[in-house]
């Protein structure tokens, strides 16, 4: 079909399918698909307004409309009972929305993306969408009497399929962008153009600007003490004949040594308080496992997820800001960084839960206790990321980054 015909038929097709689909979702009071539909049509409107008129935009719109209509009309929802509760339309729609969101941000705002970041964003957007849907369905079941999630197994199958769909669609967009000759996506296909040494030095400087030199006298000593305790717990795990937590303690001790190796071999200076934060997070994890706190103290798992998510968020915050500042092809406005970090933590949380699920299914471990445990893990990951984003915006952006 020629671009002229697409341009004529496209808006009418979008309008017709949109009205029919939204009416159907409204009649069913399907909140999820009403939200997905609203976001989708706003993104489609943004695509239409892009000045470069090409077949590309309408190819993307049509690619979205087919699964979107299946979701809005209730067809894919009706098939969930035969597919372990999987909504295949959402599995396809989520990564497309992620790509179109990046496309719109790139063309309508100061945000500038490049090829690696665009593909990466498609994956984390899909994973984080799955996490948010899982959390929303669990809360709805608990407080509104719905029956979306019957078991933890069903939730994990949903997350696994969404993860696979996100990766496959990201690979599709990767091939699609590489073969595209359209002027409107030329800048999106730029590589990541940063020097590793310069980036490392800038990350170190930014971390110090946020954390400062506080704790330079006592924090290293406390970190060493906690490292020693981790080794003690490793020996205790041997005494208790608990190989899982022995290896976990040894691995955790090795991770606590990474900041020292960075400082020694890469000349990266890690702030004392950040180094202590890393050690405390790993110490609490080992302590909870060896002493059984994960099993007997209901809030221990929530605490470790909160601390770990906040730590990873701070590190991701600084790395993203640094790459954005140094790269000529990628620019992330500071106000957007917290939202991206929250999506990233939600996505990494899903990956970790899938890892635990496979361990339980294939190795006979008991890393996931229940549906509530899995959902609470994702919720406290989100809270930790939100907390770290507020701190990051306060100390890394408002006071230090612009200077």
N, C-alpha and C positions, 0 to 999 in steps of 0.2 A: 504494500500500500504506500502511495506516495506521501511525502510530508504534507502537501497541501490538503489531501483528503483526510489525513490524520488530524490536521489542525481544525478542519471543519467538523468532523464526526466526534473527535475527542471530548470537547466540553459537553456536548449533548449526552454522550455515553456516561461520563462521570456524573452528571446531574441526575440522569434517569436511575442508574444503579444506586446512587447515593440516597435518593429519596425513598426508593423501594426498600433498600436495606435498612435504613435508619427507622422507617416506620415499623418494619418487622421486629427489629430489636426493641423498639419502644413498646410495642404491644406485649412483648415477652418480659418487659422490665429487665432486660439483660444489661446490667450496669457495665460489665466488662467490655462488651462489644459496642455499647454506646460511647464509651470513652475512647476505645480504639478507633471507632469510626470517626469521631469528632477530630481526633489528632490527625488521622490519615487525610481527611479532606482539607484540613488546614495546611498540611504539607503539600498536598496536590495543588492547592491554590498558589502556594509559594513557588512550586515548580513551574506553573503556567506563567507566572509573572516574570520569570527569568528572561532577560532580554534576548539571549541567544535562542532563536527558534530553530529547533532541530528535532529529528525523529527520536533522539535519545530520551527527551523528557516524556514523550508519550509512550515509548517502550516501557519506561519505568512505571508510569501511571497504570498502564494496562497490566503489567506484571503484578502490581499491587491490587488492582480492582478485582481480579478473579478470586483469590483466596479471601479478600475482604468481603466480597458479596456472599461467599459461602459461610463466613462467620456471622455477618449481620443478619442473613436470612434464617439462621438457625440450623442450616443443613449440617455443618461440621459439629455443632453442639449436639445434635441428635445422634451423630455417629460415635460420640464419646463412650457410650455404654458398651460398644463393641471393641473399643481400643484402649482399655485400661484407663479410661478417663482422659485420654489424650485428645486435645483439640488441634487437629492437623492444620487447620486454617491459621490459628495463632502461631504455630511453629513456623509457618512460612511468612506470615505478615510481620512478625517482630523484627527479623533482620532487615526486611525491606524498609520498614519505618526507620530503623537505625541508619540505613544508608541514605534515605531521603532527608532525614534530619540533618545529617552531616552535609549533604548537598545544599540544603537551604541555608544552613549557617554559613557555609563557605561563600555563597553568592549574595546573601542579603545582610550580612553583618561583618564586623571586623575580624571575625574568626577565620583563620586560614588553615586548611588541613592539607596533608600530603598523602601520598599513596600508602605507606605503612600504617599511618595513624587511622586513615579511613577504614581500612580492612580490620584493624584491631578494634576500632569502635563498634563495627558491626557485630563482632563476636561478643564483646562485653555488654553491649546493649541487649542482645538476645538473652544472655545468661542472667543479667540483672532483671530483665522483664519477667523471666521465669520465676526468679526469687520473689519478686513483688506479688506476682499472681498467687504463688504458693502461700505467702504470708496472708494475703487478702482472703483467700479461700478458707484458710484455717481460722482466722478471726471471725469470718462470717458463719462458719459452722459452730463456733463456740458461743457466739452471742446472738445470732439471728436464726438459729435452728436449721440452717441449710445442711446439705449433705454432699458437699463437693469432694472432700477427701475422706476416703474410707480407711486408709492405712498409710503408714510411712512408705511402704513399698510402692503404692500408687503415686505418691508425691515424687519419689526418686525416679520412677520410670518417666514421669512427666518432665522432670528437670533434665534427665538424660537425653530424651528425644529433642527437647528444646536446644540443648547444647549441641547435639549432632546437627540439627537443622541450622543453627547459627553458624557453625563451622563450614558446612556445605554451601550455604548462601554466601558466606564471606569468600570462599574459593571461587564461586560463580562470579561475584562482583570483581574479584581480582582479575579473572580472565576477561571479563567484560570491559573493565577500564583499560587493560593493556591493549586490547584490540580496537578500542574506540578511537576514531579519528575526529570526534567532535570538538570544536574549539572550546565549548563550555566546560569540558572536563580536563583540558590540558594541564591546568595548574594543580588539579587533584592527583595527577600521576607523577608528581615530583617525588624524588627520593628523600630520605632523611639525611640532611646535609649538616652534620655536626661533628666536631672533632672530639674524640673520646677523652683525651687528656684535658682539653679545655672544659669539657662538660664536668668531668670529675672534680676539677679544681673549683668550678663554680658551685657545684652541689655542696662541697665542703664549706665554702665561704658562706653560702646561704644558710646552712645548718647552724653555723656558728653565730650568724647574725640573729637567728631566732632563739637559740638556746643560750648563747653567751658562754662565758667561762665559769658559770656558777657550778659549784661542787667539785672544782678541780683538785681540792685537797682530800676530801673524804669519799667522793663517788667512786674513784678507781679502786680504793681499798675495799669498799662495800661490794663492788662488782666481783673482785677476786674472792672474797669470802663466800659469796653466793655460788661462784663457780666451784669452789671447794665442796660446798654442800651438795651440789649436783653430782659430783663424783662420789661422795659418801652415799647418796641415795642410789647410785648405780651399783655400788657394792652391796647395799642392803637388798636391792632387787635380786642380785645373785644369791644372796642368803635365803631369800624367800622363794627362790626358783621361779622367778618371773622374767623370762627372757624378753618379753615384749617391752617392758619398761626399763630393762637394762640397756637395750639397744636405743630406746628412745632417750634415755639419760645421756648416753655417750654421744648420740647425734646432737642433742641440745648443747652439750658442752662444746662440741666442735663448732656449732653456730656462734656461740658466745666468743669464740676466738677469732671470728672473721674480722671484727673491727680492728683488732690488734694487727692482723695480717695486712689489712688495708693501710693502716697507719705506717707500718714498717716497709711494705713493698711498693705501695702506690702513692705514698706521701700524702694520703688523705687523712686529714685531722678530724676525728670523730669527737664531737662535744662529750664531756664526761657524763652529763645527765642523759644524753641519748644512749650512750653505751650502757649505762645503768638500766635504763628502760628496757633495752633488749634483754639484758641478763635477768631482770626481774620477771619478764614475761615468760621466759623459758624455765626459770626456776619454779614458778607457780605451776606451770604445766607438769613438770616432773614431780613436784611435791604432791599434786593432786592425784597423779597416777599411781605412784609408789605407795602412798599412804591411804589410798582408797577414797579420797575426798570427792572424786568425780562420781562415785557411787553413792556416798552417804551424805554429802553436803549439797543441797539442791541448787544453791546459787554459784557453786564453784565453777562449773562449766561456763555459765554466763559471764562470770568475772574474767576468766581467761580469754574468752572470745572478745569481750569488750577491749581489754588491754592490747591484745594482739592486733585487732582491727585498727585501733587508734594508732598503734606503732607503724603498721604498714601504710596507713593513710598519710602520716607525716612524711615518711620516706617517699611515697609516691607523689605527694604534694610538691616536695622540693625538686624531684627529678623532672616532673612535668613542667614546672615553672622554668627550670634551667634550660631544658631543651627548647621550650617555647621562646625563651629570650635569645638563645644562641642560634637557632635554626633560621634559615632564610625562607624556608618553605612551610613552616608551621608556626602559627601564632594562636595561642589560647588566651583570650581576655581573662584577666585575673578573677573577675567575678564568676566566670564559668568553671574555674578549676575545682571548687568544692563539689559541685554537682558531678563532675567527671570522676572525682575520687570516690564519691559514694557509689556510683555505678560500678566502678572498678572493684570496690570491696564486696559489693553484692555478688559480682561475677566470680571473684576468687573464692568467696564463701560457697557458692554453688559447686565449683570445681572440687573444693575440699570435701563437701558432703557426698559428692559422687565417688570420690576416692574412698571415703569411709564405707559407703554402700557396697562397693566392689570388694573391699576387705572383708566385710561381714558375709557377703554372699559366697565368696570364693575361698576365703581362708578360715571362716568360722569364728571370726572375732566378734566382739560386741561393742563396736564403737558408736553405733547409733542405737540408743535405748528405746526411743519411741518417736511417733510423729511430732509430739510436743517438743521433744528434745531437739529435733532437726529444725523445726520452725523457730524455736527460741534462739538457736545458734545463729540463724540468719538475721533475726531481729536484733540481737545484741551486736552482731557485726555492723549492722546499719547504724545503731546508736553510737558505737565506737568511732565509726567513720565520720558521723555528724559532729561528734565532740572534737575530733582531730581537725576537721575542716574549719570549725569555728576558731580553734587555737591557731591553725595555720594562717587563716585570713587575718587574724589579729596581729600576729607576730612576724609572719613572713611577708605579708603584703602591705598592710596599712602602715607599718613603722619602718620596715627595712628594705623591701624589695625595690621600690622605685628609686632608691638611692644607691 
